[in-house]
Amino acid sequence: MNVVRWNPVRELEEISSRLNRLFARQEGPQANGKEMMTMADWAPSVDISESDEAFYIEADLPDVTKEDLKVTVDKGVLTLQGERKGKNHGRKVHRIERDHGRFGRSFALPNLVDDAHVKAEFRNGVLHLVLPKSEKAKPKAIEVQVA
């Protein structure tokens, strides 16, 4: 018998996801005349770092193609959306632990970010984002005069 480490947070996320899908099916695509918010099937892991010049975000997106990925910056919010397609193995599957389906992550950006100059590069299954800081946010050295 294999020992499996219990992760209560992951279990709560799965229960929440199941409930959201259940209620979405019962209420249909619209509730009270308003479009329901779509829930992501999974969320990619990200690393966020900072230098004096910019913020850096790296998101792990294995098996996601560039065409299935959308990156937007709107009103101070960076959003990563897309889909990792499940594989049709053509054989009996006993276990699937790698997440697939729609994904989404959103990050509120500090006022320091220059939204117009955000850069994105996607290589080897990792999305690399550079969010430069505005000129007013960069540290400036001030020379002190000795009297």
HELIX and SHEET records of a PDB file:
HELIX    1   1 PRO A    8  GLU A   27  1                                  20    
HELIX    2   2 LYS A   66  ASP A   68  5                                   3    
HELIX    3   3 ASP A  115  HIS A  117  5                                   3    
HELIX    4   4 GLU A  135  ALA A  137  5                                   3    
SHEET    1   A 2 GLN A  30  ALA A  31  0                                        
SHEET    2   A 2 LYS A  34  GLU A  35 -1                                        
SHEET    1   B 4 VAL A  46  GLU A  50  0                                        
SHEET    2   B 4 ALA A  54  ASP A  60 -1                                        
SHEET    3   B 4 VAL A 126  PRO A 132 -1                                        
SHEET    4   B 4 LYS A 119  ARG A 123 -1                                        
SHEET    1   C 3 LEU A  69  ASP A  74  0                                        
SHEET    2   C 3 VAL A  77  ARG A  84 -1                                        
SHEET    3   C 3 GLY A 101  ALA A 108 -1                                        
END                                                                             
